[in-house]
Amino acid sequence: MKNKAILVLLLLVTAIKFGYAQQQKPNVLWVLTDDQRLDAISAFNKMLTGKKESQLGYVESPNVDRLATMGTTFINTYCQAQGCAPSRASMHSGRYPFRSGVYQFEYFNNNTDNSYPLLPEQMANLGYQTMHTGKLGVRIRTFKNNKAVNYSIYQTDIDSKIIENEGLPEWGKQSVVTEINGKKLVKPMKNVTFLKDKDGTFYYVSEKLEKDNPQFDGMAKEAYEKYNLFYEYNTKKKEKQTVFGPGIIGGVSPQPEGKTRDGYYTSSFIDFLKNENKKFNVGSTGFDGINTSKPLFAHIGYDFPHTPVLPPDSYRKRFQKHTYKIPKTTDEEFKKMAKAFQKRVNGSYSDGFTEAEKQKMVQDYYAFCAYGDNLIGQSVDAFIEYSKKNKQPWMIVYVCGDHGWKLNEHGSIAKNTPWEIDSHNPIIVVSSDKKKFPAGKVVTDYTEFVDIAPTILNAAGANIQKSEFKYLDGLDLEKIASGKIPARDYVIGESHHSIGPRAYIRTKEYMFSVATRPNSKRGENMDWAMKATYKELDPALYYTAKDPDEINNLAFDPNYQKVAEKLKKKLLDIVIGDGRAEVNWGGDNFGKNTNAIGTEVYRSNFAPGAHDYKLNLK
């Protein structure tokens, strides 16, 4: 008996020495798409409406649908900010914008007394190998020699910019262009958008480039016609579409399936998994492959269906066979909108497009989503295969968009507003441990993007109840799924980009939104919203129980003033008075010239504990 006990002890020591205990931590794959509406996923439509199609028409998502059958869907998840950078910062930090101080597209540093490690840094601390490929969108910097410099929060980072500079994908921007297809430029150009054909020919889209380099005159027009491009233009301002348009919202990919940006993110991830304990290349750039002695935390940031919307030809042709129902906007709806919402609609007005253009816009968007779904399936299958081969537990977190996207809802083609279509983004969690995230389960309780970090950290073995994780604002999705955490009465968020500083609160019956300050000058007039008149707050109130499309703004309807007052008090007590932080990061606050050297934190905390997830509107 004594010898048997000694043998067991020796085996245990050996297992720990060779990492067996560590490898019982699950490999984690976090998949995030960009600007993806929830109705692009058939499974979500089925859960919410009983129909596979969206309200607009046909969609296709067999691989994400499969994930929903394999794991638990948190169907009522909402983002904290309806812009790429602040939304991604909230996911990576596990913090609300009003507490992290990251409200829009500004660069921020990690050297304030309000700074904490981001999710991949914490995972590395827990013994994980961390890896990212694709779009990141977290604009963080650190100090080196008294200067703020970029740095990677992932150990292996196959960033989208690397793939762009390698000239691999179908489109991108190159930092410096000195020649095109073997012909030298008269004047070198910086940050020029390119399209790359399958035969290797580059087309650069720049009016200035063609003006300064007459030998390339007509290049943009050739690309415009060859790829059937549809550019943004504003019919309300009497603009006309040009071959140098500001953004491509429709067209065919110059490359076949797999050779697009998102295709390279997928193949790079799969190559990473295949090259165990050795280096591999993406283009001419070398990277370390997977370290089999450590558990893996991998993040894929897909670009689709963000503009430019360029589905491969095979997908595009299929979706052109479908006719979609296009949302309509009335003058009455527009007149009742909050002024900030009117401003955003006017800036991205789409109701004046021709019917043919609107159909093209929607067809290409859903075709692009369907193509991306195929890539997600490839990545997920490779990840599960690797984990099973190495006898490691695993977990997948799929997030449908960093926010949503309007396809003529409210007369706009854009994001940035707290309307339902911009902010409702479900999450699916699939685990090899079906007790934690049961297969086919649908959770209808409210959940938020800030829940992603604590969920992954908890799965990785962190004790998120410890004081070192007190900064996390989110909740563990595992505990929400099991009912161990009471349901939230509301979700909240704040975003500054395009509509000005603005917060929102959403309940099962209402969505309410107001301005939080007169401008984005951090640290000034932080209590402005508490003193402003109701009219100055530019309120929006929708009774979503009877108006799910959020058409009729009831903010000034006398019958709803009591509800509006309660929602206003709850929202402002939270976002202005319960741990609000603002940081003047340096440079402007919009993000174009931010040098991220500021570290002074301005705080407002007159209502601590206001954010308790409880709200009584009776």
C-alpha positions in Angstrom: 0.0 0.0 0.0 2.9 2.3 0.9 4.6 1.6 -2.4 1.4 2.3 -4.3 1.1 5.7 -2.6 4.7 6.5 -3.5 4.1 5.6 -7.1 1.0 7.8 -7.3 3.0 10.7 -5.8 5.8 10.2 -8.3 3.4 10.1 -11.2 1.8 13.3 -10.0 5.1 15.1 -9.7 6.1 13.9 -13.2 2.8 15.2 -14.6 3.3 18.6 -13.1 6.9 18.7 -14.2 6.0 18.0 -17.8 3.1 20.4 -17.9 0.2 18.0 -17.7 -1.6 20.0 -15.0 -1.1 23.2 -17.0 -2.4 21.6 -20.2 -5.7 20.8 -18.5 -6.5 24.5 -19.0 -8.6 24.6 -22.1 -7.3 25.9 -25.4 -9.4 29.0 -26.2 -10.3 30.4 -29.6 -12.0 33.8 -29.7 -13.6 34.6 -33.1 -14.7 38.2 -33.7 -16.3 39.6 -36.9 -16.5 43.3 -37.9 -19.7 45.3 -38.5 -21.8 42.1 -38.6 -25.5 42.4 -38.0 -27.1 39.6 -35.9 -29.6 38.8 -38.7 -26.9 37.5 -41.0 -26.9 34.4 -38.8 -29.8 32.0 -39.5 -29.7 30.4 -36.0 -30.1 33.8 -34.4 -33.1 34.6 -36.6 -34.7 31.3 -35.7 -34.2 32.0 -32.0 -35.6 35.5 -32.1 -38.4 35.2 -34.8 -38.9 31.5 -35.5 -37.7 32.0 -39.1 -34.3 31.3 -40.6 -34.4 34.3 -42.9 -33.8 37.9 -41.7 -36.6 40.5 -42.0 -34.8 41.6 -45.2 -34.6 38.1 -46.7 -32.3 35.2 -47.4 -29.1 34.7 -45.3 -26.7 31.7 -45.0 -24.6 30.7 -42.0 -24.2 26.9 -41.7 -21.0 27.0 -39.7 -22.1 29.4 -37.1 -25.4 27.6 -37.0 -23.5 24.5 -36.2 -21.7 26.3 -33.3 -25.1 27.2 -31.9 -26.1 23.5 -31.8 -22.7 22.6 -30.2 -22.8 25.2 -27.5 -24.7 27.9 -25.6 -26.0 31.0 -27.3 -26.3 34.2 -25.4 -28.9 35.7 -27.7 -29.4 39.0 -25.9 -25.8 40.3 -25.8 -25.2 44.0 -26.5 -22.1 45.9 -27.2 -20.9 48.8 -25.1 -19.9 51.1 -27.9 -21.1 51.2 -31.5 -17.7 51.9 -33.0 -14.9 49.4 -33.8 -12.1 50.7 -31.5 -14.0 51.5 -28.3 -16.0 48.3 -28.7 -12.9 46.2 -29.0 -11.3 48.0 -26.1 -14.2 47.1 -23.9 -13.9 43.4 -24.9 -10.2 43.2 -24.4 -10.3 45.1 -21.1 -13.5 43.8 -19.6 -14.5 47.3 -18.8 -17.1 49.8 -19.7 -15.9 52.9 -21.7 -17.0 55.2 -18.9 -14.6 53.3 -16.6 -11.7 52.6 -18.9 -11.7 56.1 -20.3 -11.5 54.7 -23.9 -14.6 56.2 -25.6 -13.7 56.3 -29.3 -10.8 56.0 -31.7 -8.1 57.6 -29.6 -4.8 55.9 -28.9 -4.4 55.2 -25.1 -1.5 54.1 -23.0 -1.2 51.6 -20.2 0.7 53.9 -17.8 -2.1 55.6 -15.8 -3.4 54.6 -12.4 -6.5 53.5 -14.2 -4.7 51.0 -16.4 -4.9 47.2 -16.0 -3.6 44.3 -18.1 -5.7 43.5 -21.1 -7.1 40.0 -21.7 -4.2 38.5 -23.7 -1.7 39.8 -21.2 -3.6 38.2 -18.3 -3.8 34.9 -20.3 0.0 35.0 -20.7 0.3 35.5 -17.0 -1.8 32.3 -16.6 0.7 30.4 -18.6 -0.9 30.6 -22.1 0.7 31.1 -25.4 -1.2 34.0 -26.9 -1.8 34.5 -30.7 -3.7 36.9 -32.8 -4.3 37.2 -36.5 -6.3 39.7 -38.5 -7.8 43.0 -37.3 -7.2 44.0 -33.7 -8.4 47.5 -33.4 -7.1 48.0 -29.8 -5.2 51.2 -30.1 -2.9 50.8 -27.0 0.6 52.1 -26.5 3.2 52.0 -23.8 6.1 54.2 -22.7 9.6 53.7 -23.9 12.3 56.3 -23.3 9.6 58.8 -22.3 7.8 58.3 -25.5 4.5 56.5 -26.2 5.2 53.6 -28.7 3.1 50.8 -30.2 3.5 47.3 -28.8 1.8 44.0 -29.2 -0.4 42.6 -26.5 -0.2 39.2 -28.2 3.0 37.1 -28.2 2.4 36.0 -31.8 0.7 38.8 -33.8 -0.1 38.2 -37.5 -1.7 41.6 -37.8 -3.7 42.7 -40.8 -1.2 45.4 -41.6 1.6 42.8 -42.0 -0.6 41.0 -44.5 -1.3 44.3 -46.3 2.3 45.3 -46.5 3.2 41.9 -47.8 0.8 42.7 -50.7 -1.1 39.4 -50.2 -4.8 40.2 -50.0 -7.4 41.6 -52.5 -7.3 45.1 -50.9 -5.5 47.1 -48.4 -3.4 50.2 -47.8 0.3 50.4 -48.3 2.3 52.9 -46.2 4.6 54.0 -49.1 4.1 53.4 -52.8 7.0 54.1 -55.1 6.1 51.9 -58.1 3.0 50.2 -59.5 3.2 47.0 -61.5 6.9 47.7 -62.3 6.3 51.4 -63.2 7.9 54.0 -61.0 5.8 56.9 -59.6 6.9 60.5 -60.4 5.9 61.3 -56.8 5.8 58.6 -54.1 2.5 58.3 -52.2 1.6 57.3 -48.7 -1.2 55.2 -47.4 -2.9 54.5 -50.7 -5.7 52.0 -51.1 -5.1 49.2 -53.5 -7.0 46.4 -55.1 -5.1 43.3 -56.3 -6.3 41.1 -59.1 -5.8 37.3 -59.2 -3.1 37.7 -61.8 -1.1 39.9 -59.5 -2.0 43.3 -61.1 -2.4 46.1 -58.6 -4.9 48.9 -59.0 -4.5 52.0 -56.7 -7.5 54.2 -56.0 -6.3 57.8 -55.5 -7.3 60.9 -57.4 -4.1 62.6 -56.3 -1.9 59.7 -57.4 -3.4 59.9 -60.9 -3.1 63.6 -61.0 0.6 63.6 -59.9 1.4 60.5 -62.1 -0.3 60.9 -65.5 0.9 57.5 -66.6 -1.7 55.9 -64.3 -4.6 58.0 -65.5 -7.8 55.9 -65.6 -6.5 53.2 -63.2 -9.3 53.8 -60.6 -12.0 53.8 -63.4 -10.7 50.5 -64.7 -10.9 48.9 -61.3 -14.4 50.5 -60.8 -15.7 48.8 -63.9 -13.8 45.6 -63.6 -15.0 44.8 -60.1 -18.5 46.3 -60.5 -17.8 48.7 -57.5 -20.4 50.6 -55.7 -19.1 53.6 -53.7 -20.7 55.5 -50.9 -22.3 58.8 -51.8 -24.9 61.0 -50.1 -28.0 61.6 -52.1 -29.3 64.0 -49.5 -26.4 66.3 -50.2 -26.9 65.8 -54.0 -23.6 64.0 -54.2 -22.8 61.7 -57.2 -20.9 58.4 -57.1 -17.3 58.7 -58.4 -14.6 56.2 -59.2 -12.7 57.6 -56.3 -15.5 57.2 -53.8 -14.9 57.3 -50.0 -15.8 53.7 -49.3 -16.8 50.6 -51.3 -20.2 49.2 -50.1 -20.6 46.7 -52.9 -18.6 44.9 -55.6 -16.9 41.6 -56.4 -13.6 40.5 -54.9 -10.6 40.7 -57.2 -9.5 37.4 -55.7 -11.0 33.9 -55.4 -12.1 32.3 -52.2 -9.2 31.9 -49.7 -7.0 34.6 -51.2 -8.8 37.5 -49.6 -7.7 39.3 -46.4 -10.0 37.1 -44.3 -8.8 34.1 -46.2 -5.2 34.8 -45.2 -6.3 35.3 -41.6 -7.8 31.8 -41.7 -4.8 30.2 -43.5 -2.4 31.9 -41.2 -4.2 30.6 -38.2 -4.3 27.0 -39.6 -0.5 27.2 -40.5 0.2 28.4 -37.0 -1.5 25.2 -35.6 0.2 23.0 -38.1 3.7 24.2 -37.3 4.1 22.8 -33.9 7.2 24.1 -32.1 8.8 25.6 -35.2 8.7 28.7 -37.3 6.6 29.4 -40.4 6.2 32.3 -42.8 3.3 34.5 -43.9 4.6 35.9 -47.1 8.2 36.8 -46.2 7.5 37.4 -42.5 8.4 34.7 -40.0 6.4 33.7 -36.9 6.6 31.1 -34.2 4.2 28.2 -34.6 2.2 26.8 -31.7 4.0 25.8 -28.6 2.6 22.4 -27.6 3.9 22.6 -24.0 1.4 25.5 -23.3 -2.4 25.9 -23.6 -3.4 28.3 -26.4 -5.3 31.5 -26.4 -6.0 32.5 -30.0 -7.9 35.5 -31.3 -9.0 35.9 -34.9 -10.3 39.3 -35.9 -12.1 39.0 -39.2 -12.6 42.1 -41.4 -15.9 40.9 -43.0 -18.4 42.3 -43.5 -16.9 45.7 -42.9 -16.5 47.9 -46.0 -15.2 47.4 -48.6 -17.8 44.7 -49.1 -16.2 42.5 -51.7 -17.6 38.9 -51.6 -15.9 36.4 -53.9 -17.6 35.9 -57.3 -19.1 32.5 -56.5 -20.9 33.9 -53.4 -21.9 37.1 -55.1 -23.6 35.4 -58.0 -25.6 33.2 -55.7 -26.9 36.0 -53.6 -27.8 38.2 -56.6 -30.6 35.7 -57.3 -32.4 36.8 -54.1 -34.6 39.9 -53.8 -34.6 41.7 -50.5 -37.1 43.8 -48.6 -35.6 47.2 -48.1 -36.5 49.2 -45.0 -38.2 52.5 -45.5 -37.9 55.7 -43.5 -40.6 58.3 -43.2 -40.3 62.0 -42.7 -42.2 61.6 -39.4 -39.6 59.1 -38.1 -36.8 61.4 -39.0 -38.3 64.5 -37.4 -38.8 62.7 -34.1 -35.2 61.4 -34.0 -32.7 62.8 -31.4 -30.6 65.5 -33.1 -27.5 63.4 -32.7 -29.2 60.5 -34.6 -30.4 62.9 -37.3 -26.8 64.0 -37.7 -25.6 60.5 -38.2 -28.3 59.6 -40.6 -27.6 62.7 -42.7 -23.9 61.9 -42.7 -24.6 58.3 -44.1 -27.9 58.9 -45.8 -29.0 55.9 -48.0 -32.7 56.3 -48.5 -32.0 58.2 -51.7 -30.1 55.3 -53.4 -31.9 53.7 -56.3 -33.8 50.5 -55.7 -31.1 48.6 -57.7 -28.3 50.1 -55.6 -30.1 49.2 -52.4 -30.6 45.6 -53.6 -26.9 45.4 -54.5 -25.9 46.8 -51.1 -27.9 44.1 -49.2 -27.0 41.2 -51.6 -23.3 41.9 -51.3 -23.4 42.3 -47.5 -25.1 39.0 -46.9 -23.0 37.3 -49.5 -19.8 38.5 -47.7 -21.2 37.2 -44.4 -21.8 33.8 -46.0 -18.3 33.7 -47.3 -16.9 34.6 -43.9 -19.0 31.9 -42.3 -17.2 29.4 -44.4 -13.8 30.7 -43.2 -15.0 30.5 -39.6 -15.9 26.9 -40.1 -12.4 26.2 -41.4 -10.7 27.9 -38.4 -13.0 26.2 -35.9 -12.5 22.8 -37.3 -8.7 23.1 -37.4 -8.7 24.4 -33.8 -10.9 21.5 -32.5 -8.8 19.0 -34.5 -5.6 20.3 -32.9 -7.1 20.2 -29.4 -8.4 16.7 -29.8 -5.2 15.4 -31.3 -3.3 16.7 -28.3 -6.0 15.5 -25.8 -6.6 19.1 -24.5 -9.9 20.5 -23.4 -11.0 23.5 -25.5 -13.4 26.4 -25.7 -14.6 28.6 -28.6 -16.1 32.1 -28.1 -17.8 33.4 -31.2 -18.9 37.1 -31.2 -21.2 38.3 -34.0 -19.7 41.7 -34.8 -18.0 44.3 -32.7 -21.3 46.1 -33.3 -24.0 46.0 -36.0 -24.7 47.8 -39.3 -27.7 49.5 -40.9 -28.8 48.4 -44.3 -31.2 51.4 -44.8 -32.8 51.0 -41.4 -33.6 54.6 -40.2 -32.5 55.8 -43.7 -28.8 55.1 -43.2 -25.9 52.8 -44.1 -23.7 53.1 -41.1 -23.2 52.2 -37.4 -22.5 54.4 -34.3 -26.0 54.7 -32.9 -27.5 52.8 -29.9 -30.4 51.6 -32.0 -31.1 47.8 -31.9 -29.6 47.0 -35.3 -26.3 48.7 -34.3 -25.9 47.3 -30.8 -27.4 43.8 -30.6 -24.6 41.3 -31.1 -25.1 37.7 -29.7 -22.3 35.5 -28.5 -21.9 31.7 -28.7 -19.7 29.7 -26.3 -18.8 26.1 -27.2 -16.8 24.0 -24.8 -15.6 20.5 -24.8 -17.1 20.5 -21.2 -20.8 20.4 -22.0 -21.7 20.8 -18.4 -20.3 24.3 -18.4 -21.8 25.4 -21.7 -24.6 22.9 -22.7 -25.1 22.1 -26.4 -28.0 23.8 -28.0 -28.9 26.0 -25.0 -30.2 29.5 -25.5 -29.8 32.0 -22.7 -32.2 35.0 -23.0 -30.9 36.9 -20.0 -29.1 40.2 -20.9 -25.4 39.9 -21.4 -22.7 42.3 -22.5 -19.3 42.5 -24.3 -17.6 43.2 -21.0 -18.5 39.7 -20.0 -16.1 38.2 -22.5 -12.9 38.8 -20.6 -14.1 37.4 -17.2 -15.6 34.4 -18.9 -12.3 33.5 -20.7 -10.2 34.2 -17.6 -12.4 32.1 -15.4 -12.1 29.2 -17.9 -8.4 29.6 -17.9 -8.2 29.1 -14.2 -8.1 32.6 -12.9 -10.0 33.3 -9.6 -11.8 36.4 -10.8 -13.2 37.0 -7.3 -9.7 38.0 -6.2 -8.9 41.7 -5.7 -6.5 41.7 -8.6 -9.5 41.2 -11.0 -11.7 43.7 -9.2 -11.3 46.1 -12.2 -13.4 43.8 -14.4 -16.9 45.1 -15.0 -18.4 42.1 -16.7 -19.9 38.8 -15.4 -18.9 35.2 -16.1 -21.1 33.8 -18.9 -20.8 30.3 -17.4 -22.5 31.5 -14.2 -25.2 33.3 -16.2 -25.9 30.2 -18.2 -26.2 28.1 -15.1 -28.5 30.7 -13.4 -26.0 31.3 -10.5 -26.1 35.0 -11.3 -29.5 36.8 -11.2 -30.7 38.3 -14.5 -29.8 41.9 -15.4 -32.6 44.3 -15.7 -30.7 46.4 -18.3 -27.6 46.8 -20.4 -25.6 50.0 -20.8 -23.0 51.6 -22.9 -21.4 54.9 -24.0 -19.9 55.9 -27.3 -18.6 59.2 -28.7 -17.8 58.6 -32.3 -19.9 60.4 -35.0 -22.9 61.1 -32.7 -21.0 62.9 -30.0 -20.6 61.7 -26.4 -23.7 59.7 -25.7 -24.8 56.9 -23.3 -27.7 54.4 -23.6 -29.6 52.1 -21.3 -31.8 49.2 -22.7 -34.4 47.2 -20.8 -36.8 44.6 -21.9 -39.3 47.3 -22.8 -37.3 50.5 -23.5 -34.2 52.0 -25.0 -33.2 55.4 -23.7 -30.3 57.5 -24.7 -28.9 61.0 -23.9 -25.8 63.1 -24.4 -23.3 62.8 -21.6 -21.3 66.0 -22.1 -21.2 68.9 -24.6 -17.9 67.7 -26.3 -15.1 65.2 -26.0 -12.7 67.4 -24.0 -11.7 64.9 -21.3 -11.9 66.0 -17.7 -13.9 69.2 -18.4 -17.5 69.7 -17.3 -17.8 66.0 -16.3 -21.0 66.8 -14.5 -22.6 68.7 -17.4 -25.3 66.1 -18.0 -26.4 66.3 -14.3 -27.1 70.0 -14.7 -28.3 70.2 -18.3 -31.9 70.6 -19.2 -33.8 67.6 -20.6 -33.9 69.2 -24.0 -30.1 69.9 -23.9 -29.6 66.2 -23.2 -31.2 65.5 -26.7 -33.1 62.4 -25.4 -34.3 59.4 -27.3 -36.8 57.0 -25.9 -38.3 54.0 -27.7 -41.0 51.6 -26.3 -39.4 48.6 -27.8 -42.1 46.2 -26.5 -44.5 47.7 -29.0 -42.0 49.4 -31.4 -39.2 46.8 -31.9 -37.8 48.7 -34.9 -37.4 51.8 -32.8 -39.3 54.2 -35.2 -41.2 56.4 -32.8 -39.1 58.5 -30.4 -41.3 59.1 -27.3 -38.8 61.2 -25.4 -41.1 64.3 -25.4 -44.4 62.4 -25.2 -46.2 63.4 -21.9 -47.4 59.9 -21.4 -43.8 58.6 -21.0 -42.2 61.3 -19.0 -42.2 59.3 -15.7 -40.4 56.4 -17.5 -38.0 58.8 -19.2 -37.1 60.5 -15.9 -36.4 57.2 -14.1 -34.3 55.9 -17.0 -32.4 59.2 -17.2 -31.6 59.2 -13.5 -30.5 55.5 -13.5 -28.3 56.0 -16.6 -26.7 59.2 -15.6 -26.1 58.0 -12.0 -24.2 55.1 -13.5 -22.2 56.6 -16.4 -21.5 59.9 -14.7 -21.4 59.0 -11.1 -20.4 55.4 -10.6 -16.6 55.3 -11.2 -16.5 57.4 -14.3 -12.9 58.0 -15.6 -11.7 60.3 -18.3 -8.1 60.7 -19.5 -6.6 63.3 -21.7 -4.5 60.9 -23.7 -2.6 63.6 -25.5 -3.2 65.2 -28.9 -6.8 65.4 -30.0 -9.4 63.1 -28.6 -10.7 61.9 -31.9 -7.8 59.7 -32.5 -6.2 61.1 -35.6 -3.3 62.8 -33.9 -3.3 61.3 -30.5 0.2 60.8 -29.1 -1.0 58.8 -26.0 1.4 60.5 -23.6 -1.3 61.8 -21.2 -1.7 59.9 -17.9 -3.8 62.2 -15.7 -7.1 60.6 -14.8 -10.2 62.6 -14.0 -12.8 60.9 -12.0 -16.5 61.3 -11.0 -17.9 59.0 -8.3 -20.8 60.7 -6.6 -23.1 57.7 -7.0 -21.0 54.6 -6.1 -23.0 51.4 -6.5 -25.6 52.8 -8.8 -24.8 50.2 -11.4 -26.4 47.2 -9.6 -28.2 45.7 -12.6 -31.6 46.5 -10.9 -34.2 48.9 -12.3 -37.8 49.4 -11.2 -39.9 51.5 -13.6 -43.2 51.0 -11.9 
